[in-house]
């Protein structure tokens, strides 16, 4: 394990959690957007679809392949990466509002599949993970500073 591996691992987690918070913010901002994307097939507007971030472990660094080839396994990972941002396939909710400009013939409006409560829970989870990774980064930095003071 290199001296900067913990910082690189923590940095990848910080980047992933920040993206997660950005996507959650976009979901919350568009919770009432009924015209988010145009469907060219039907010629109608579709409501906003909730998005979520898919994370996976980061693999494929040269050092990890070299360690695997030589039989050295440290048990530590290389960090995390975003493998994609996917749309939630939950069906849209129908809201009865015949005066709405996007209402269908029966008076129902398709509303986005964004649940504000779920988004707040996800946001709290991402925030706590971000804070924990900042703590790890500060601890790693402190250990490196103490190691530099040994040589005095």
BAFI-3210 file (N, C-alpha, C; in Angstrom, 3 decimals, decimal comma, padded with zeros to 6 digits):
// residues 152
n [1|2|3|4|5|6|7|8|9|10|11|12|13|14|15|16|17|18|19|20|21|22|23|24|25|26|27|28|29|30|31|32|33|34|35|36|37|38|39|40|41|42|43|44|45|46|47|48|49|50|51|52|53|54|55|56|57|58|59|60|61|62|63|64|65|66|67|68|69|70|71|72|73|74|75|76|77|78|79|80|81|82|83|84|85|86|87|88|89|90|91|92|93|94|95|96|97|98|99|100|101|102|103|104|105|106|107|108|109|110|111|112|113|114|115|116|117|118|119|120|121|122|123|124|125|126|127|128|129|130|131|132|133|134|135|136|137|138|139|140|141|142|143|144|145|146|147|148|149|150|151|152]
n.u [000,853|000,695|001,883|000,139|-002,204|-004,425|-005,338|-005,996|-008,034|-009,941|-010,396|-011,659|-014,036|-015,104|-015,576|-017,496|-019,615|-020,226|-021,204|-023,431|-024,930|-025,418|-027,074|-029,268|-030,097|-030,925|-033,086|-034,812|-035,241|-036,703|-039,098|-041,716|-041,884|-043,490|-042,975|-040,394|-038,920|-039,112|-041,072|-040,473|-041,770|-044,492|-045,104|-045,521|-045,000|-043,016|-043,054|-040,547|-038,099|-037,025|-033,636|-030,798|-027,611|-025,227|-022,858|-019,634|-016,903|-013,610|-011,465|-008,572|-006,176|-002,683|-001,032|-002,707|-003,086|-000,441|000,096|-001,736|-000,692|001,761|000,984|000,570|-001,737|-003,361|-005,767|-007,063|-009,124|-009,275|-010,733|-013,721|-015,983|-018,134|-020,455|-022,590|-025,483|-028,730|-032,130|-035,055|-037,415|-039,923|-043,443|-045,120|-046,940|-050,430|-052,229|-055,161|-056,193|-057,904|-057,631|-055,017|-052,477|-051,269|-052,991|-054,706|-057,389|-059,160|-058,629|-056,398|-053,026|-049,775|-047,365|-043,977|-041,878|-040,706|-039,989|-040,061|-039,395|-037,880|-035,759|-034,652|-033,730|-031,806|-030,119|-029,236|-027,810|-025,773|-024,519|-023,584|-021,795|-019,996|-018,999|-017,772|-015,731|-014,234|-013,270|-011,620|-009,754|-008,576|-007,436|-005,561|-003,919|-002,973|-001,484|000,527|001,787|002,800|004,568|006,450|007,550|009,112|011,661|013,002]
n.v [-001,177|002,106|005,367|007,393|006,109|005,919|008,535|008,833|006,907|007,917|010,367|009,553|008,577|010,913|012,412|010,791|010,845|013,564|013,858|012,237|013,781|015,986|014,875|014,112|016,634|017,659|015,962|016,757|019,420|019,114|017,954|018,640|018,932|018,679|018,648|017,486|016,003|015,526|013,305|011,954|009,989|009,848|012,509|013,999|015,579|014,308|013,649|014,532|012,088|010,318|010,168|008,125|007,420|005,018|003,188|001,625|-000,551|000,667|-000,585|-001,906|-000,468|-000,128|-000,897|-002,579|-004,734|-005,606|-006,357|-008,469|-010,232|-010,888|-012,111|-010,664|-009,454|-006,820|-006,407|-004,054|-001,740|000,003|002,232|004,015|004,250|005,962|004,185|004,760|006,833|006,277|006,109|006,048|003,477|003,492|003,829|006,860|009,061|009,630|012,574|014,172|016,891|018,822|021,410|021,818|022,504|020,245|018,150|015,096|013,691|012,730|014,356|013,932|014,359|013,414|013,032|013,589|010,807|011,285|011,071|013,144|012,558|010,188|011,184|013,002|011,292|009,872|012,019|012,725|010,404|010,459|012,831|012,230|010,187|011,621|013,406|011,564|010,612|012,941|013,180|010,903|011,644|013,889|012,613|010,938|012,862|014,073|011,937|011,701|014,153|013,888|011,827|013,104|014,774|013,103|012,915|015,177]
n.w [000,000|-000,978|000,064|-000,637|-001,268|000,443|000,404|-002,294|-002,521|-000,724|-001,965|-004,338|-003,301|-002,182|-004,496|-005,774|-003,915|-003,933|-006,533|-006,263|-004,446|-006,099|-008,094|-006,548|-005,743|-008,207|-008,649|-006,579|-007,300|-009,618|-008,897|-009,440|-012,159|-015,114|-017,772|-018,928|-020,823|-024,334|-026,142|-029,091|-030,534|-029,740|-029,729|-027,483|-024,274|-021,576|-018,055|-015,560|-014,871|-012,076|-011,105|-010,343|-008,856|-009,732|-008,109|-008,087|-007,206|-007,771|-010,117|-011,739|-011,721|-012,408|-010,312|-008,796|-010,570|-010,788|-008,133|-007,905|-009,785|-008,670|-006,398|-004,115|-001,997|-000,650|000,550|000,590|-001,173|-004,354|-004,380|-005,302|-008,056|-010,347|-012,045|-013,575|-014,291|-013,702|-014,857|-012,895|-013,056|-012,041|-012,286|-013,356|-011,197|-011,127|-011,032|-010,168|-011,818|-013,544|-014,578|-015,209|-017,636|-018,788|-018,487|-019,186|-021,245|-019,306|-017,200|-015,659|-014,577|-015,373|-012,972|-011,850|-010,786|-008,293|-004,938|-002,295|000,389|000,250|-001,262|000,542|002,541|001,076|000,508|003,070|003,682|001,712|002,466|005,056|004,430|002,882|004,830|006,564|004,924|004,605|007,189|007,297|005,348|006,582|008,814|007,559|006,417|008,758|009,866|007,934|008,237|010,841|010,383|008,833|010,722|012,230|011,217|012,104]
ca.u [000,000|001,485|001,608|-000,971|-003,357|-005,594|-005,852|-006,639|-009,276|-010,878|-010,754|-012,651|-015,306|-015,623|-016,091|-018,714|-020,693|-020,619|-022,070|-024,692|-025,677|-025,861|-028,207|-030,397|-030,553|-031,679|-034,363|-035,664|-035,605|-037,648|-040,152|-043,016|-041,714|-044,313|-042,483|-038,941|-038,344|-040,082|-041,106|-040,670|-042,669|-045,882|-045,274|-045,967|-043,990|-043,021|-042,569|-039,180|-037,879|-036,038|-032,351|-029,974|-026,219|-024,791|-021,446|-018,978|-015,503|-012,684|-010,466|-007,843|-004,935|-001,517|-000,545|-003,556|-002,771|000,892|-000,038|-002,430|000,211|002,834|000,410|000,418|-003,057|-003,369|-007,096|-007,670|-009,615|-008,697|-011,667|-015,052|-016,226|-019,526|-020,612|-023,651|-026,644|-029,854|-033,476|-035,941|-038,472|-041,201|-044,419|-045,484|-048,189|-051,485|-052,811|-056,364|-056,162|-058,385|-057,265|-053,589|-052,307|-050,811|-053,978|-055,223|-058,833|-059,880|-058,286|-055,250|-051,707|-048,678|-046,397|-042,702|-041,802|-039,770|-040,534|-039,183|-038,905|-036,798|-034,628|-034,017|-032,991|-030,618|-029,239|-028,602|-026,845|-024,633|-023,840|-022,853|-020,665|-019,030|-018,362|-016,890|-014,543|-013,421|-012,580|-010,548|-008,740|-007,853|-006,624|-004,422|-003,039|-002,323|-000,467|001,655|002,514|003,543|005,686|007,477|008,190|010,033|013,002|013,595]
ca.v [000,000|003,321|006,409|008,227|005,308|006,266|009,820|008,580|006,180|008,859|011,348|008,976|008,515|012,278|012,775|010,019|011,330|014,888|013,636|011,724|014,918|016,797|014,191|014,222|018,030|017,776|015,282|017,608|020,619|018,756|017,120|019,029|019,220|017,772|018,675|017,376|015,523|015,390|011,992|012,173|008,966|010,210|013,946|014,566|015,782|013,358|014,256|014,238|010,765|010,323|009,578|007,685|007,158|003,648|003,172|000,318|-000,405|001,012|-001,616|-001,747|000,297|-000,951|-001,460|-003,703|-005,867|-006,078|-007,079|-009,727|-011,114|-011,340|-012,803|-009,753|-008,846|-006,006|-006,412|-002,739|-001,478|001,139|003,346|003,844|005,039|006,021|003,376|005,327|007,498|005,575|006,623|005,175|002,962|003,528|004,568|008,197|009,136|010,407|013,554|014,724|018,349|019,087|022,751|021,837|022,449|018,926|017,135|014,311|013,834|012,440|015,370|013,494|014,837|012,540|013,751|012,871|009,719|011,725|011,101|014,036|011,895|009,281|012,011|013,566|010,198|009,655|013,169|012,590|009,310|010,947|013,852|011,543|009,489|012,654|013,869|010,500|010,580|014,112|012,822|009,971|012,426|014,684|011,702|010,536|014,022|014,214|010,898|012,044|015,280|013,343|011,041|014,059|015,356|012,122|013,174|016,410]
ca.w [000,000|-001,086|001,043|-001,081|-001,666|001,255|-000,080|-003,594|-002,264|-000,112|-002,990|-005,257|-002,574|-002,086|-005,816|-006,027|-003,044|-004,407|-007,688|-005,724|-003,907|-007,237|-008,735|-005,620|-005,842|-009,457|-008,436|-005,736|-008,060|-010,681|-008,325|-009,998|-013,581|-015,924|-019,154|-018,829|-022,084|-025,417|-026,765|-030,531|-031,078|-029,477|-029,899|-026,214|-023,238|-020,468|-016,815|-015,137|-014,272|-011,012|-011,469|-009,220|-009,193|-009,488|-007,747|-008,036|-006,789|-008,851|-010,352|-012,974|-011,686|-012,689|-009,051|-008,388|-011,443|-010,425|-006,866|-008,162|-010,521|-007,779|-005,252|-002,977|-001,887|000,557|001,136|000,435|-002,512|-005,062|-004,312|-005,870|-009,262|-010,796|-013,257|-014,395|-013,714|-014,317|-014,595|-012,131|-013,927|-011,340|-013,101|-012,909|-010,439|-011,764|-010,128|-010,783|-011,894|-014,911|-015,030|-015,543|-019,107|-019,233|-018,121|-020,308|-021,468|-018,062|-016,206|-014,853|-014,979|-014,953|-012,156|-011,746|-009,801|-007,266|-003,591|-001,526|001,605|-000,172|-001,679|001,741|003,183|000,245|000,687|004,384|003,572|000,938|003,273|006,129|003,809|002,507|006,067|007,051|004,069|004,946|008,433|006,925|004,645|007,577|009,619|006,727|006,319|010,058|010,004|007,064|008,854|011,982|009,841|008,403|011,912|012,811|010,706|012,659]
c.u [000,893|001,042|000,391|-002,224|-004,597|-006,198|-006,552|-007,977|-010,332|-011,317|-011,783|-014,023|-015,930|-016,233|-017,413|-019,877|-021,150|-021,532|-023,434|-025,553|-026,189|-027,085|-029,446|-030,963|-031,376|-033,043|-035,319|-036,127|-036,668|-038,818|-041,537|-042,957|-042,480|-043,882|-040,957|-038,295|-039,463|-039,961|-041,458|-041,653|-044,133|-046,145|-045,737|-044,789|-044,152|-042,550|-041,134|-039,121|-036,772|-034,777|-031,617|-028,589|-025,892|-023,280|-020,913|-017,532|-014,619|-011,630|-009,660|-006,618|-003,767|-001,017|-001,386|-003,305|-001,406|000,841|-000,717|-001,513|001,318|002,315|000,273|-000,983|-003,116|-004,724|-007,776|-008,109|-008,913|-009,612|-012,993|-015,151|-017,709|-019,631|-021,758|-024,688|-027,846|-031,174|-034,278|-037,108|-039,836|-042,207|-044,737|-046,806|-049,179|-052,136|-054,015|-056,327|-056,596|-058,008|-055,797|-053,426|-051,861|-051,794|-054,459|-056,746|-059,649|-059,565|-057,105|-053,940|-050,680|-047,638|-045,108|-042,718|-040,779|-040,509|-039,607|-038,630|-037,742|-035,556|-033,904|-033,217|-031,712|-029,615|-028,523|-027,540|-025,594|-023,833|-023,020|-021,635|-019,588|-018,268|-017,395|-015,608|-013,653|-012,638|-011,413|-009,413|-007,910|-006,972|-005,392|-003,418|-002,280|-001,227|000,753|002,470|003,346|004,747|006,802|008,222|009,178|011,460|013,681|014,644]
c.v [001,232|004,376|007,259|007,428|005,656|007,590|009,643|007,876|007,115|009,912|010,822|008,890|009,901|012,728|012,068|010,536|012,731|014,768|013,124|012,857|015,823|016,186|014,270|015,634|018,246|017,098|016,157|018,847|020,334|017,911|017,446|019,320|018,195|017,746|018,663|016,932|015,285|014,008|012,175|011,173|009,362|011,695|014,637|014,722|014,742|014,071|013,837|012,852|010,877|009,616|009,152|007,305|005,718|003,678|001,749|000,531|-000,158|-000,072|-001,239|-000,871|-000,663|-001,635|-002,652|-004,931|-006,461|-006,865|-008,428|-010,723|-011,670|-012,044|-011,938|-009,169|-008,111|-006,008|-005,056|-002,555|-000,280|002,348|002,985|004,702|004,990|005,216|003,878|006,066|006,926|006,241|005,579|004,766|002,908|004,312|005,936|008,154|010,009|011,298|014,172|016,245|018,746|020,467|022,856|021,747|021,088|017,807|016,397|014,487|013,603|013,451|015,003|014,001|013,828|013,382|012,930|011,826|010,035|011,793|011,970|013,398|010,966|010,067|012,603|012,502|009,909|010,792|013,119|011,502|009,768|011,977|013,214|010,805|010,475|013,138|012,828|010,434|011,799|013,839|011,881|010,724|013,252|013,812|011,248|011,669|014,235|013,179|011,194|013,195|014,809|012,531|011,964|014,661|014,389|012,433|014,400|016,113]
c.w [000,000|-000,094|000,656|-001,449|-000,848|000,804|-001,422|-003,424|-001,692|-001,119|-003,969|-004,587|-002,440|-003,409|-006,099|-005,174|-003,442|-005,619|-007,240|-005,173|-005,021|-007,911|-007,845|-005,665|-007,109|-009,337|-007,641|-006,505|-009,113|-010,182|-008,881|-011,494|-014,424|-017,384|-019,148|-020,137|-023,093|-026,042|-028,239|-031,133|-030,918|-029,695|-028,634|-025,258|-022,144|-019,203|-016,514|-014,516|-013,240|-011,483|-010,208|-009,745|-008,829|-009,261|-007,787|-007,625|-008,003|-008,939|-011,579|-012,911|-011,924|-011,425|-008,614|-009,261|-011,101|-009,111|-007,062|-008,869|-009,635|-006,534|-004,013|-003,011|-000,569|001,239|001,056|-000,996|-003,121|-005,039|-004,950|-007,123|-009,597|-012,074|-014,122|-013,585|-014,446|-013,945|-013,832|-013,030|-013,239|-012,184|-012,489|-012,152|-011,193|-010,716|-010,833|-010,682|-013,305|-015,443|-015,455|-017,062|-019,631|-018,893|-019,370|-020,406|-020,200|-016,955|-015,320|-015,460|-014,482|-014,224|-012,055|-010,625|-008,708|-005,934|-002,726|-000,254|001,285|-000,569|-000,473|002,486|002,406|000,409|002,030|004,363|002,822|001,735|004,378|005,575|003,410|003,743|006,618|006,223|004,289|006,225|008,154|006,226|005,630|008,465|008,844|006,604|007,628|010,277|009,138|007,650|010,045|011,492|009,359|009,587|012,559|012,408|011,295|013,698]
res [x|x|x|x|x|x|x|x|x|x|x|x|x|x|x|x|x|x|x|x|x|x|x|x|x|x|x|x|x|x|x|x|x|x|x|x|x|x|x|x|x|x|x|x|x|x|x|x|x|x|x|x|x|x|x|x|x|x|x|x|x|x|x|x|x|x|x|x|x|x|x|x|x|x|x|x|x|x|x|x|x|x|x|x|x|x|x|x|x|x|x|x|x|x|x|x|x|x|x|x|x|x|x|x|x|x|x|x|x|x|x|x|x|x|x|x|x|x|x|x|x|x|x|x|x|x|x|x|x|x|x|x|x|x|x|x|x|x|x|x|x|x|x|x|x|x|x|x|x|x|x|x]
***
